[in-house]
């Protein structure tokens, strides 16, 4: 496999030097910081990711105070107990995005988050404790437990919260194909296991977080 040193040097040339390259890296939180984030903040950001998927994020961000009100401050326990009348009533709320599938997903996800807190003590512990070296397992678990967190929605939610991990964006997938790490769209479990192993090896080589490796690959491509 290609040494990541060469990839980083090539990406640095594109951005005007290594310092400029590293300035473009995503911000990450350590385990202690992830544990301190409240369940409501996790739930709000998860829901933001779901409602903003495929549409203008700036527009959704502008509406988000109304979402916070409509969903009771994204308190998972409170949203979990919303009645069917409350859920359907949100379709009359012109201040939010009236997408019944996503509104129902938010209710389901509140129930799922409450269940995780019963199992792990806190949602932040669940996120913080998951090994970065096995991040695709967390993607699968989020997809299985929550609605509308499949594809890259789960990885983007984790990145939004500051959890380390790579994301298989189009640019990253193309880069991995060019480097002969794997071929194709990289959607199968076998492909993702191969990619995960490559990122783990590059992390051992460089000491860089997986998220930084991912961003550098995207820039290199």
Secondary structure as UniProt FT lines:
FT   HELIX           4..15
FT   HELIX           18..22
FT   TURN            23..24
FT   HELIX           31..36
FT   HELIX           39..52
FT   TURN            53..54
FT   HELIX           57..70
FT   HELIX           72..74
FT   HELIX           76..80
FT   HELIX           84..89
FT   HELIX           90..92
FT   TURN            94..95
FT   HELIX           100..120
FT   HELIX           123..129
FT   HELIX           132..134
FT   HELIX           135..145
FT   TURN            150..152
FT   HELIX           153..161
FT   HELIX           170..178
FT   TURN            179..180
FT   HELIX           189..206
FT   HELIX           210..220
//
